[in-house]
């Protein structure tokens, strides 16, 4: 089994079958595993977030998911990051 030490060694945009085959012969080093952890991997704190529902065009969601995959993060985490950055910019402009 090959131990990966860099996220660049992980192929992007793998289909499920390709990913299963790839991970059957590879494992991440402890450092890479820790570096790849996202906010989604952390335990949830009650009351800290609120679940909402939002309707997006299918194309837009696919584009967001592709960007998130390239950044090795969950698409919902990426969307939250986008919203935080945009709200910050809007708050700066209205002050």
mmCIF file as gemmi writes it, N, C-alpha and C atoms, coordinates in Angstrom:
data_model
loop_
_atom_site.group_PDB
_atom_site.id
_atom_site.type_symbol
_atom_site.label_atom_id
_atom_site.label_alt_id
_atom_site.label_comp_id
_atom_site.label_asym_id
_atom_site.label_entity_id
_atom_site.label_seq_id
_atom_site.pdbx_PDB_ins_code
_atom_site.Cartn_x
_atom_site.Cartn_y
_atom_site.Cartn_z
_atom_site.occupancy
_atom_site.B_iso_or_equiv
_atom_site.pdbx_formal_charge
_atom_site.auth_seq_id
_atom_site.auth_asym_id
_atom_site.pdbx_PDB_model_num
ATOM 1 N N . UNK Axp A 1 ? 0.85 -1.179 0 1 0 ? 1 A 1
ATOM 2 C CA . UNK Axp A 1 ? 0 0 0 1 0 ? 1 A 1
ATOM 3 C C . UNK Axp A 1 ? 0.891 1.236 0 1 0 ? 1 A 1
ATOM 4 N N . UNK Axp A 2 ? 0.627 2.153 -0.914 1 0 ? 2 A 1
ATOM 5 C CA . UNK Axp A 2 ? 1.43 3.37 -1.026 1 0 ? 2 A 1
ATOM 6 C C . UNK Axp A 2 ? 0.895 4.443 -0.08 1 0 ? 2 A 1
ATOM 7 N N . UNK Axp A 3 ? 1.791 5.044 0.703 1 0 ? 3 A 1
ATOM 8 C CA . UNK Axp A 3 ? 1.421 6.116 1.635 1 0 ? 3 A 1
ATOM 9 C C . UNK Axp A 3 ? 1.605 7.461 0.935 1 0 ? 3 A 1
ATOM 10 N N . UNK Axp A 4 ? 0.535 8.243 0.857 1 0 ? 4 A 1
ATOM 11 C CA . UNK Axp A 4 ? 0.57 9.556 0.212 1 0 ? 4 A 1
ATOM 12 C C . UNK Axp A 4 ? 0.983 10.612 1.223 1 0 ? 4 A 1
ATOM 13 N N . UNK Axp A 5 ? 1.853 11.515 0.792 1 0 ? 5 A 1
ATOM 14 C CA . UNK Axp A 5 ? 2.314 12.581 1.673 1 0 ? 5 A 1
ATOM 15 C C . UNK Axp A 5 ? 1.916 13.963 1.181 1 0 ? 5 A 1
ATOM 16 N N . UNK Axp A 6 ? 1.31 14.032 -0.003 1 0 ? 6 A 1
ATOM 17 C CA . UNK Axp A 6 ? 0.899 15.313 -0.572 1 0 ? 6 A 1
ATOM 18 C C . UNK Axp A 6 ? -0.46 15.164 -1.239 1 0 ? 6 A 1
ATOM 19 N N . UNK Axp A 7 ? -1.303 16.17 -1.108 1 0 ? 7 A 1
ATOM 20 C CA . UNK Axp A 7 ? -2.626 16.125 -1.734 1 0 ? 7 A 1
ATOM 21 C C . UNK Axp A 7 ? -2.51 16.135 -3.259 1 0 ? 7 A 1
ATOM 22 N N . UNK Axp A 8 ? -1.377 16.571 -3.777 1 0 ? 8 A 1
ATOM 23 C CA . UNK Axp A 8 ? -1.17 16.58 -5.226 1 0 ? 8 A 1
ATOM 24 C C . UNK Axp A 8 ? -1.064 15.179 -5.799 1 0 ? 8 A 1
ATOM 25 N N . UNK Axp A 9 ? -0.826 14.187 -4.942 1 0 ? 9 A 1
ATOM 26 C CA . UNK Axp A 9 ? -0.74 12.802 -5.382 1 0 ? 9 A 1
ATOM 27 C C . UNK Axp A 9 ? -2.128 12.164 -5.563 1 0 ? 9 A 1
ATOM 28 N N . UNK Axp A 10 ? -3.165 12.857 -5.119 1 0 ? 10 A 1
ATOM 29 C CA . UNK Axp A 10 ? -4.528 12.327 -5.197 1 0 ? 10 A 1
ATOM 30 C C . UNK Axp A 10 ? -5.169 12.833 -6.488 1 0 ? 10 A 1
ATOM 31 N N . UNK Axp A 11 ? -5.584 11.926 -7.378 1 0 ? 11 A 1
ATOM 32 C CA . UNK Axp A 11 ? -6.214 12.355 -8.635 1 0 ? 11 A 1
ATOM 33 C C . UNK Axp A 11 ? -7.51 13.124 -8.363 1 0 ? 11 A 1
ATOM 34 N N . UNK Axp A 12 ? -7.752 14.129 -9.165 1 0 ? 12 A 1
ATOM 35 C CA . UNK Axp A 12 ? -8.976 14.931 -9.024 1 0 ? 12 A 1
ATOM 36 C C . UNK Axp A 12 ? -10.097 14.326 -9.863 1 0 ? 12 A 1
ATOM 37 N N . UNK Axp A 13 ? -11.312 14.615 -9.49 1 0 ? 13 A 1
ATOM 38 C CA . UNK Axp A 13 ? -12.517 14.262 -10.251 1 0 ? 13 A 1
ATOM 39 C C . UNK Axp A 13 ? -12.636 12.774 -10.562 1 0 ? 13 A 1
ATOM 40 N N . UNK Axp A 14 ? -12.33 11.935 -9.579 1 0 ? 14 A 1
ATOM 41 C CA . UNK Axp A 14 ? -12.478 10.495 -9.78 1 0 ? 14 A 1
ATOM 42 C C . UNK Axp A 14 ? -13.947 10.115 -9.638 1 0 ? 14 A 1
ATOM 43 N N . UNK Axp A 15 ? -14.371 9.163 -10.437 1 0 ? 15 A 1
ATOM 44 C CA . UNK Axp A 15 ? -15.7 8.589 -10.272 1 0 ? 15 A 1
ATOM 45 C C . UNK Axp A 15 ? -15.633 7.649 -9.074 1 0 ? 15 A 1
ATOM 46 N N . UNK Axp A 16 ? -16.784 7.235 -8.555 1 0 ? 16 A 1
ATOM 47 C CA . UNK Axp A 16 ? -16.826 6.392 -7.363 1 0 ? 16 A 1
ATOM 48 C C . UNK Axp A 16 ? -15.996 5.126 -7.526 1 0 ? 16 A 1
ATOM 49 N N . UNK Axp A 17 ? -16.133 4.463 -8.678 1 0 ? 17 A 1
ATOM 50 C CA . UNK Axp A 17 ? -15.393 3.226 -8.908 1 0 ? 17 A 1
ATOM 51 C C . UNK Axp A 17 ? -13.887 3.489 -8.928 1 0 ? 17 A 1
ATOM 52 N N . UNK Axp A 18 ? -13.485 4.59 -9.577 1 0 ? 18 A 1
ATOM 53 C CA . UNK Axp A 18 ? -12.069 4.94 -9.656 1 0 ? 18 A 1
ATOM 54 C C . UNK Axp A 18 ? -11.517 5.257 -8.261 1 0 ? 18 A 1
ATOM 55 N N . UNK Axp A 19 ? -12.311 5.977 -7.471 1 0 ? 19 A 1
ATOM 56 C CA . UNK Axp A 19 ? -11.877 6.335 -6.122 1 0 ? 19 A 1
ATOM 57 C C . UNK Axp A 19 ? -11.715 5.088 -5.263 1 0 ? 19 A 1
ATOM 58 N N . UNK Axp A 20 ? -12.666 4.152 -5.375 1 0 ? 20 A 1
ATOM 59 C CA . UNK Axp A 20 ? -12.582 2.912 -4.593 1 0 ? 20 A 1
ATOM 60 C C . UNK Axp A 20 ? -11.324 2.131 -4.959 1 0 ? 20 A 1
ATOM 61 N N . UNK Axp A 21 ? -11.037 2.049 -6.25 1 0 ? 21 A 1
ATOM 62 C CA . UNK Axp A 21 ? -9.841 1.333 -6.707 1 0 ? 21 A 1
ATOM 63 C C . UNK Axp A 21 ? -8.569 2.039 -6.236 1 0 ? 21 A 1
ATOM 64 N N . UNK Axp A 22 ? -8.561 3.376 -6.347 1 0 ? 22 A 1
ATOM 65 C CA . UNK Axp A 22 ? -7.387 4.152 -5.934 1 0 ? 22 A 1
ATOM 66 C C . UNK Axp A 22 ? -7.117 3.961 -4.443 1 0 ? 22 A 1
ATOM 67 N N . UNK Axp A 23 ? -8.158 4.133 -3.606 1 0 ? 23 A 1
ATOM 68 C CA . UNK Axp A 23 ? -7.966 4.074 -2.159 1 0 ? 23 A 1
ATOM 69 C C . UNK Axp A 23 ? -7.733 2.65 -1.661 1 0 ? 23 A 1
ATOM 70 N N . UNK Axp A 24 ? -8.034 1.658 -2.484 1 0 ? 24 A 1
ATOM 71 C CA . UNK Axp A 24 ? -7.729 0.28 -2.102 1 0 ? 24 A 1
ATOM 72 C C . UNK Axp A 24 ? -6.216 0.052 -2.069 1 0 ? 24 A 1
ATOM 73 N N . UNK Axp A 25 ? -5.469 0.851 -2.829 1 0 ? 25 A 1
ATOM 74 C CA . UNK Axp A 25 ? -4.025 0.687 -2.883 1 0 ? 25 A 1
ATOM 75 C C . UNK Axp A 25 ? -3.231 1.84 -2.293 1 0 ? 25 A 1
ATOM 76 N N . UNK Axp A 26 ? -3.917 2.813 -1.698 1 0 ? 26 A 1
ATOM 77 C CA . UNK Axp A 26 ? -3.241 3.992 -1.157 1 0 ? 26 A 1
ATOM 78 C C . UNK Axp A 26 ? -3.782 4.331 0.228 1 0 ? 26 A 1
ATOM 79 N N . UNK Axp A 27 ? -2.969 5.009 1.01 1 0 ? 27 A 1
ATOM 80 C CA . UNK Axp A 27 ? -3.379 5.519 2.304 1 0 ? 27 A 1
ATOM 81 C C . UNK Axp A 27 ? -2.706 6.875 2.509 1 0 ? 27 A 1
ATOM 82 N N . UNK Axp A 28 ? -3.304 7.711 3.336 1 0 ? 28 A 1
ATOM 83 C CA . UNK Axp A 28 ? -2.734 9.033 3.598 1 0 ? 28 A 1
ATOM 84 C C . UNK Axp A 28 ? -1.82 8.976 4.812 1 0 ? 28 A 1
ATOM 85 N N . UNK Axp A 29 ? -0.734 9.738 4.742 1 0 ? 29 A 1
ATOM 86 C CA . UNK Axp A 29 ? 0.123 9.876 5.917 1 0 ? 29 A 1
ATOM 87 C C . UNK Axp A 29 ? -0.665 10.613 7 1 0 ? 29 A 1
ATOM 88 N N . UNK Axp A 30 ? -0.248 10.469 8.24 1 0 ? 30 A 1
ATOM 89 C CA . UNK Axp A 30 ? -0.937 11.132 9.347 1 0 ? 30 A 1
ATOM 90 C C . UNK Axp A 30 ? -0.973 12.647 9.146 1 0 ? 30 A 1
ATOM 91 N N . UNK Axp A 31 ? 0.137 13.211 8.656 1 0 ? 31 A 1
ATOM 92 C CA . UNK Axp A 31 ? 0.206 14.654 8.428 1 0 ? 31 A 1
ATOM 93 C C . UNK Axp A 31 ? -0.784 15.093 7.354 1 0 ? 31 A 1
ATOM 94 N N . UNK Axp A 32 ? -0.859 14.338 6.264 1 0 ? 32 A 1
ATOM 95 C CA . UNK Axp A 32 ? -1.783 14.677 5.184 1 0 ? 32 A 1
ATOM 96 C C . UNK Axp A 32 ? -3.223 14.522 5.65 1 0 ? 32 A 1
ATOM 97 N N . UNK Axp A 33 ? -3.502 13.505 6.423 1 0 ? 33 A 1
ATOM 98 C CA . UNK Axp A 33 ? -4.846 13.29 6.944 1 0 ? 33 A 1
ATOM 99 C C . UNK Axp A 33 ? -5.276 14.46 7.816 1 0 ? 33 A 1
ATOM 100 N N . UNK Axp A 34 ? -4.404 14.894 8.704 1 0 ? 34 A 1
ATOM 101 C CA . UNK Axp A 34 ? -4.724 16.034 9.572 1 0 ? 34 A 1
ATOM 102 C C . UNK Axp A 34 ? -4.888 17.307 8.766 1 0 ? 34 A 1
ATOM 103 N N . UNK Axp A 35 ? -4.036 17.513 7.759 1 0 ? 35 A 1
ATOM 104 C CA . UNK Axp A 35 ? -4.114 18.722 6.933 1 0 ? 35 A 1
ATOM 105 C C . UNK Axp A 35 ? -5.375 18.739 6.081 1 0 ? 35 A 1
ATOM 106 N N . UNK Axp A 36 ? -5.908 17.563 5.761 1 0 ? 36 A 1
ATOM 107 C CA . UNK Axp A 36 ? -7.083 17.504 4.889 1 0 ? 36 A 1
ATOM 108 C C . UNK Axp A 36 ? -8.393 17.635 5.651 1 0 ? 36 A 1
ATOM 109 N N . UNK Axp A 37 ? -8.342 17.652 6.967 1 0 ? 37 A 1
ATOM 110 C CA . UNK Axp A 37 ? -9.564 17.77 7.75 1 0 ? 37 A 1
ATOM 111 C C . UNK Axp A 37 ? -10.176 19.144 7.544 1 0 ? 37 A 1
ATOM 112 N N . UNK Axp A 38 ? -11.486 19.156 7.376 1 0 ? 38 A 1
ATOM 113 C CA . UNK Axp A 38 ? -12.209 20.412 7.19 1 0 ? 38 A 1
ATOM 114 C C . UNK Axp A 38 ? -13.139 20.634 8.361 1 0 ? 38 A 1
ATOM 115 N N . UNK Axp A 39 ? -13.803 21.753 8.348 1 0 ? 39 A 1
ATOM 116 C CA . UNK Axp A 39 ? -14.77 22.086 9.379 1 0 ? 39 A 1
ATOM 117 C C . UNK Axp A 39 ? -15.859 21.014 9.465 1 0 ? 39 A 1
ATOM 118 N N . UNK Axp A 40 ? -16.186 20.385 8.334 1 0 ? 40 A 1
ATOM 119 C CA . UNK Axp A 40 ? -17.205 19.338 8.312 1 0 ? 40 A 1
ATOM 120 C C . UNK Axp A 40 ? -16.788 18.125 9.127 1 0 ? 40 A 1
ATOM 121 N N . UNK Axp A 41 ? -15.487 17.92 9.315 1 0 ? 41 A 1
ATOM 122 C CA . UNK Axp A 41 ? -14.987 16.762 10.049 1 0 ? 41 A 1
ATOM 123 C C . UNK Axp A 41 ? -15.013 16.966 11.562 1 0 ? 41 A 1
ATOM 124 N N . UNK Axp A 42 ? -15.184 18.211 11.991 1 0 ? 42 A 1
ATOM 125 C CA . UNK Axp A 42 ? -15.161 18.509 13.414 1 0 ? 42 A 1
ATOM 126 C C . UNK Axp A 42 ? -16.535 18.25 14.03 1 0 ? 42 A 1
ATOM 127 N N . UNK Axp A 43 ? -16.585 17.927 15.31 1 0 ? 43 A 1
ATOM 128 C CA . UNK Axp A 43 ? -17.892 17.712 15.956 1 0 ? 43 A 1
ATOM 129 C C . UNK Axp A 43 ? -18.719 18.991 15.935 1 0 ? 43 A 1
ATOM 130 N N . UNK Axp A 44 ? -19.997 18.827 15.764 1 0 ? 44 A 1
ATOM 131 C CA . UNK Axp A 44 ? -20.911 19.977 15.738 1 0 ? 44 A 1
ATOM 132 C C . UNK Axp A 44 ? -21.202 20.456 17.161 1 0 ? 44 A 1
ATOM 133 N N . UNK Axp A 45 ? -21.254 21.762 17.32 1 0 ? 45 A 1
ATOM 134 C CA . UNK Axp A 45 ? -21.648 22.331 18.602 1 0 ? 45 A 1
ATOM 135 C C . UNK Axp A 45 ? -23.106 22.746 18.485 1 0 ? 45 A 1
ATOM 136 N N . UNK Axp A 46 ? -23.894 22.322 19.414 1 0 ? 46 A 1
ATOM 137 C CA . UNK Axp A 46 ? -25.315 22.618 19.389 1 0 ? 46 A 1
ATOM 138 C C . UNK Axp A 46 ? -25.553 24.125 19.46 1 0 ? 46 A 1
ATOM 139 N N . UNK Axp A 47 ? -26.456 24.62 18.619 1 0 ? 47 A 1
ATOM 140 C CA . UNK Axp A 47 ? -26.816 26.029 18.651 1 0 ? 47 A 1
ATOM 141 C C . UNK Axp A 47 ? -25.866 26.94 17.905 1 0 ? 47 A 1
ATOM 142 N N . UNK Axp A 48 ? -24.753 26.415 17.443 1 0 ? 48 A 1
ATOM 143 C CA . UNK Axp A 48 ? -23.767 27.252 16.773 1 0 ? 48 A 1
ATOM 144 C C . UNK Axp A 48 ? -24.153 27.543 15.33 1 0 ? 48 A 1
ATOM 145 N N . UNK Axp A 49 ? -24.807 26.588 14.697 1 0 ? 49 A 1
ATOM 146 C CA . UNK Axp A 49 ? -25.24 26.778 13.324 1 0 ? 49 A 1
ATOM 147 C C . UNK Axp A 49 ? -26.722 26.455 13.215 1 0 ? 49 A 1
ATOM 148 N N . UNK Axp A 50 ? -27.319 26.902 12.127 1 0 ? 50 A 1
ATOM 149 C CA . UNK Axp A 50 ? -28.722 26.621 11.878 1 0 ? 50 A 1
ATOM 150 C C . UNK Axp A 50 ? -28.842 26.03 10.487 1 0 ? 50 A 1
ATOM 151 N N . UNK Axp A 51 ? -29.568 24.956 10.385 1 0 ? 51 A 1
ATOM 152 C CA . UNK Axp A 51 ? -29.774 24.313 9.098 1 0 ? 51 A 1
ATOM 153 C C . UNK Axp A 51 ? -30.813 25.081 8.308 1 0 ? 51 A 1
ATOM 154 N N . UNK Axp A 52 ? -30.489 25.351 7.031 1 0 ? 52 A 1
ATOM 155 C CA . UNK Axp A 52 ? -31.438 26.029 6.148 1 0 ? 52 A 1
ATOM 156 C C . UNK Axp A 52 ? -31.553 25.234 4.854 1 0 ? 52 A 1
ATOM 157 N N . UNK Axp A 53 ? -32.537 25.577 4.081 1 0 ? 53 A 1
ATOM 158 C CA . UNK Axp A 53 ? -32.707 24.962 2.767 1 0 ? 53 A 1
ATOM 159 C C . UNK Axp A 53 ? -32.628 26.068 1.727 1 0 ? 53 A 1
ATOM 160 N N . UNK Axp A 54 ? -31.892 25.819 0.673 1 0 ? 54 A 1
ATOM 161 C CA . UNK Axp A 54 ? -31.739 26.819 -0.384 1 0 ? 54 A 1
ATOM 162 C C . UNK Axp A 54 ? -31.802 26.103 -1.725 1 0 ? 54 A 1
ATOM 163 N N . UNK Axp A 55 ? -32.517 26.679 -2.665 1 0 ? 55 A 1
ATOM 164 C CA . UNK Axp A 55 ? -32.636 26.089 -3.991 1 0 ? 55 A 1
ATOM 165 C C . UNK Axp A 55 ? -31.616 26.754 -4.92 1 0 ? 55 A 1
ATOM 166 N N . UNK Axp A 56 ? -30.822 25.92 -5.588 1 0 ? 56 A 1
ATOM 167 C CA . UNK Axp A 56 ? -29.813 26.403 -6.524 1 0 ? 56 A 1
ATOM 168 C C . UNK Axp A 56 ? -30.035 25.742 -7.874 1 0 ? 56 A 1
ATOM 169 N N . UNK Axp A 57 ? -29.685 26.453 -8.925 1 0 ? 57 A 1
ATOM 170 C CA . UNK Axp A 57 ? -29.719 25.838 -10.245 1 0 ? 57 A 1
ATOM 171 C C . UNK Axp A 57 ? -28.721 24.688 -10.258 1 0 ? 57 A 1
ATOM 172 N N . UNK Axp A 58 ? -29.081 23.608 -10.928 1 0 ? 58 A 1
ATOM 173 C CA . UNK Axp A 58 ? -28.248 22.412 -10.969 1 0 ? 58 A 1
ATOM 174 C C . UNK Axp A 58 ? -26.829 22.735 -11.457 1 0 ? 58 A 1
ATOM 175 N N . UNK Axp A 59 ? -26.724 23.561 -12.491 1 0 ? 59 A 1
ATOM 176 C CA . UNK Axp A 59 ? -25.419 23.929 -13.049 1 0 ? 59 A 1
ATOM 177 C C . UNK Axp A 59 ? -24.553 24.653 -12.02 1 0 ? 59 A 1
ATOM 178 N N . UNK Axp A 60 ? -25.161 25.567 -11.281 1 0 ? 60 A 1
ATOM 179 C CA . UNK Axp A 60 ? -24.416 26.31 -10.267 1 0 ? 60 A 1
ATOM 180 C C . UNK Axp A 60 ? -23.9 25.37 -9.184 1 0 ? 60 A 1
ATOM 181 N N . UNK Axp A 61 ? -24.747 24.454 -8.73 1 0 ? 61 A 1
ATOM 182 C CA . UNK Axp A 61 ? -24.317 23.512 -7.704 1 0 ? 61 A 1
ATOM 183 C C . UNK Axp A 61 ? -23.169 22.645 -8.206 1 0 ? 61 A 1
ATOM 184 N N . UNK Axp A 62 ? -23.247 22.181 -9.435 1 0 ? 62 A 1
ATOM 185 C CA . UNK Axp A 62 ? -22.154 21.373 -9.996 1 0 ? 62 A 1
ATOM 186 C C . UNK Axp A 62 ? -20.853 22.164 -10.04 1 0 ? 62 A 1
ATOM 187 N N . UNK Axp A 63 ? -20.938 23.432 -10.429 1 0 ? 63 A 1
ATOM 188 C CA . UNK Axp A 63 ? -19.735 24.271 -10.49 1 0 ? 63 A 1
ATOM 189 C C . UNK Axp A 63 ? -19.123 24.446 -9.101 1 0 ? 63 A 1
ATOM 190 N N . UNK Axp A 64 ? -19.969 24.661 -8.101 1 0 ? 64 A 1
ATOM 191 C CA . UNK Axp A 64 ? -19.486 24.81 -6.729 1 0 ? 64 A 1
ATOM 192 C C . UNK Axp A 64 ? -18.839 23.511 -6.262 1 0 ? 64 A 1
ATOM 193 N N . UNK Axp A 65 ? -19.461 22.382 -6.566 1 0 ? 65 A 1
ATOM 194 C CA . UNK Axp A 65 ? -18.913 21.09 -6.158 1 0 ? 65 A 1
ATOM 195 C C . UNK Axp A 65 ? -17.564 20.823 -6.824 1 0 ? 65 A 1
ATOM 196 N N . UNK Axp A 66 ? -17.411 21.224 -8.078 1 0 ? 66 A 1
ATOM 197 C CA . UNK Axp A 66 ? -16.13 21.049 -8.772 1 0 ? 66 A 1
ATOM 198 C C . UNK Axp A 66 ? -15.037 21.881 -8.12 1 0 ? 66 A 1
ATOM 199 N N . UNK Axp A 67 ? -15.36 23.127 -7.781 1 0 ? 67 A 1
ATOM 200 C CA . UNK Axp A 67 ? -14.383 23.998 -7.118 1 0 ? 67 A 1
ATOM 201 C C . UNK Axp A 67 ? -13.997 23.402 -5.77 1 0 ? 67 A 1
ATOM 202 N N . UNK Axp A 68 ? -14.99 22.955 -5.032 1 0 ? 68 A 1
ATOM 203 C CA . UNK Axp A 68 ? -14.734 22.371 -3.712 1 0 ? 68 A 1
ATOM 204 C C . UNK Axp A 68 ? -13.84 21.133 -3.823 1 0 ? 68 A 1
ATOM 205 N N . UNK Axp A 69 ? -14.092 20.303 -4.816 1 0 ? 69 A 1
ATOM 206 C CA . UNK Axp A 69 ? -13.276 19.098 -4.995 1 0 ? 69 A 1
ATOM 207 C C . UNK Axp A 69 ? -11.826 19.471 -5.281 1 0 ? 69 A 1
ATOM 208 N N . UNK Axp A 70 ? -11.62 20.497 -6.094 1 0 ? 70 A 1
ATOM 209 C CA . UNK Axp A 70 ? -10.263 20.935 -6.398 1 0 ? 70 A 1
ATOM 210 C C . UNK Axp A 70 ? -9.56 21.492 -5.165 1 0 ? 70 A 1
ATOM 211 N N . UNK Axp A 71 ? -10.338 22.049 -4.238 1 0 ? 71 A 1
ATOM 212 C CA . UNK Axp A 71 ? -9.775 22.593 -3.005 1 0 ? 71 A 1
ATOM 213 C C . UNK Axp A 71 ? -9.755 21.556 -1.885 1 0 ? 71 A 1
ATOM 214 N N . UNK Axp A 72 ? -10.202 20.332 -2.207 1 0 ? 72 A 1
ATOM 215 C CA . UNK Axp A 72 ? -10.244 19.235 -1.235 1 0 ? 72 A 1
ATOM 216 C C . UNK Axp A 72 ? -11.052 19.615 -0.004 1 0 ? 72 A 1
ATOM 217 N N . UNK Axp A 73 ? -12.257 20.138 -0.246 1 0 ? 73 A 1
ATOM 218 C CA . UNK Axp A 73 ? -13.145 20.49 0.859 1 0 ? 73 A 1
ATOM 219 C C . UNK Axp A 73 ? -14.578 20.184 0.456 1 0 ? 73 A 1
ATOM 220 N N . UNK Axp A 74 ? -15.463 20.132 1.42 1 0 ? 74 A 1
ATOM 221 C CA . UNK Axp A 74 ? -16.873 19.901 1.143 1 0 ? 74 A 1
ATOM 222 C C . UNK Axp A 74 ? -17.504 21.11 0.477 1 0 ? 74 A 1
ATOM 223 N N . UNK Axp A 75 ? -18.47 20.846 -0.395 1 0 ? 75 A 1
ATOM 224 C CA . UNK Axp A 75 ? -19.085 21.965 -1.117 1 0 ? 75 A 1
ATOM 225 C C . UNK Axp A 75 ? -19.886 22.862 -0.186 1 0 ? 75 A 1
ATOM 226 N N . UNK Axp A 76 ? -20.498 22.304 0.863 1 0 ? 76 A 1
ATOM 227 C CA . UNK Axp A 76 ? -21.255 23.146 1.781 1 0 ? 76 A 1
ATOM 228 C C . UNK Axp A 76 ? -20.322 24.043 2.585 1 0 ? 76 A 1
ATOM 229 N N . UNK Axp A 77 ? -19.165 23.534 2.951 1 0 ? 77 A 1
ATOM 230 C CA . UNK Axp A 77 ? -18.166 24.348 3.64 1 0 ? 77 A 1
ATOM 231 C C . UNK Axp A 77 ? -17.703 25.483 2.737 1 0 ? 77 A 1
ATOM 232 N N . UNK Axp A 78 ? -17.478 25.17 1.466 1 0 ? 78 A 1
ATOM 233 C CA . UNK Axp A 78 ? -17.064 26.193 0.51 1 0 ? 78 A 1
ATOM 234 C C . UNK Axp A 78 ? -18.143 27.263 0.353 1 0 ? 78 A 1
ATOM 235 N N . UNK Axp A 79 ? -19.403 26.839 0.254 1 0 ? 79 A 1
ATOM 236 C CA . UNK Axp A 79 ? -20.492 27.805 0.127 1 0 ? 79 A 1
ATOM 237 C C . UNK Axp A 79 ? -20.57 28.712 1.353 1 0 ? 79 A 1
ATOM 238 N N . UNK Axp A 80 ? -20.381 28.118 2.536 1 0 ? 80 A 1
ATOM 239 C CA . UNK Axp A 80 ? -20.394 28.914 3.762 1 0 ? 80 A 1
ATOM 240 C C . UNK Axp A 80 ? -19.248 29.923 3.747 1 0 ? 80 A 1
ATOM 241 N N . UNK Axp A 81 ? -18.081 29.483 3.27 1 0 ? 81 A 1
ATOM 242 C CA . UNK Axp A 81 ? -16.925 30.382 3.172 1 0 ? 81 A 1
ATOM 243 C C . UNK Axp A 81 ? -17.23 31.527 2.206 1 0 ? 81 A 1
ATOM 244 N N . UNK Axp A 82 ? -17.837 31.21 1.055 1 0 ? 82 A 1
ATOM 245 C CA . UNK Axp A 82 ? -18.219 32.246 0.09 1 0 ? 82 A 1
ATOM 246 C C . UNK Axp A 82 ? -19.157 33.266 0.733 1 0 ? 82 A 1
ATOM 247 N N . UNK Axp A 83 ? -20.15 32.776 1.463 1 0 ? 83 A 1
ATOM 248 C CA . UNK Axp A 83 ? -21.119 33.674 2.098 1 0 ? 83 A 1
ATOM 249 C C . UNK Axp A 83 ? -20.456 34.555 3.149 1 0 ? 83 A 1
ATOM 250 N N . UNK Axp A 84 ? -19.589 33.975 3.956 1 0 ? 84 A 1
ATOM 251 C CA . UNK Axp A 84 ? -18.893 34.749 4.987 1 0 ? 84 A 1
ATOM 252 C C . UNK Axp A 84 ? -18.077 35.866 4.347 1 0 ? 84 A 1
ATOM 253 N N . UNK Axp A 85 ? -17.327 35.529 3.28 1 0 ? 85 A 1
ATOM 254 C CA . UNK Axp A 85 ? -16.495 36.528 2.608 1 0 ? 85 A 1
ATOM 255 C C . UNK Axp A 85 ? -17.349 37.631 1.991 1 0 ? 85 A 1
ATOM 256 N N . UNK Axp A 86 ? -18.455 37.257 1.364 1 0 ? 86 A 1
ATOM 257 C CA . UNK Axp A 86 ? -19.313 38.254 0.707 1 0 ? 86 A 1
ATOM 258 C C . UNK Axp A 86 ? -20.002 39.162 1.727 1 0 ? 86 A 1
ATOM 259 N N . UNK Axp A 87 ? -20.481 38.593 2.816 1 0 ? 87 A 1
ATOM 260 C CA . UNK Axp A 87 ? -21.123 39.398 3.859 1 0 ? 87 A 1
ATOM 261 C C . UNK Axp A 87 ? -20.12 40.379 4.445 1 0 ? 87 A 1
ATOM 262 N N . UNK Axp A 88 ? -18.895 39.917 4.661 1 0 ? 88 A 1
ATOM 263 C CA . UNK Axp A 88 ? -17.84 40.805 5.169 1 0 ? 88 A 1
ATOM 264 C C . UNK Axp A 88 ? -17.624 41.994 4.226 1 0 ? 88 A 1
ATOM 265 N N . UNK Axp A 89 ? -17.548 41.697 2.914 1 0 ? 89 A 1
ATOM 266 C CA . UNK Axp A 89 ? -17.347 42.772 1.935 1 0 ? 89 A 1
ATOM 267 C C . UNK Axp A 89 ? -18.535 43.741 1.92 1 0 ? 89 A 1
ATOM 268 N N . UNK Axp A 90 ? -19.739 43.22 2.005 1 0 ? 90 A 1
ATOM 269 C CA . UNK Axp A 90 ? -20.932 44.079 2.039 1 0 ? 90 A 1
ATOM 270 C C . UNK Axp A 90 ? -20.956 44.951 3.292 1 0 ? 90 A 1
ATOM 271 N N . UNK Axp A 91 ? -20.582 44.36 4.414 1 0 ? 91 A 1
ATOM 272 C CA . UNK Axp A 91 ? -20.549 45.134 5.664 1 0 ? 91 A 1
ATOM 273 C C . UNK Axp A 91 ? -19.53 46.261 5.576 1 0 ? 91 A 1
ATOM 274 N N . UNK Axp A 92 ? -18.392 46.01 4.965 1 0 ? 92 A 1
ATOM 275 C CA . UNK Axp A 92 ? -17.378 47.059 4.792 1 0 ? 92 A 1
ATOM 276 C C . UNK Axp A 92 ? -17.903 48.192 3.911 1 0 ? 92 A 1
ATOM 277 N N . UNK Axp A 93 ? -18.663 47.845 2.882 1 0 ? 93 A 1
ATOM 278 C CA . UNK Axp A 93 ? -19.12 48.864 1.936 1 0 ? 93 A 1
ATOM 279 C C . UNK Axp A 93 ? -20.253 49.743 2.474 1 0 ? 93 A 1
ATOM 280 N N . UNK Axp A 94 ? -20.994 49.263 3.455 1 0 ? 94 A 1
ATOM 281 C CA . UNK Axp A 94 ? -22.123 50.044 3.983 1 0 ? 94 A 1
ATOM 282 C C . UNK Axp A 94 ? -21.765 50.832 5.228 1 0 ? 94 A 1
ATOM 283 N N . UNK Axp A 95 ? -20.554 50.725 5.703 1 0 ? 95 A 1
ATOM 284 C CA . UNK Axp A 95 ? -20.141 51.461 6.911 1 0 ? 95 A 1
ATOM 285 C C . UNK Axp A 95 ? -19.844 52.889 6.612 1 0 ? 95 A 1
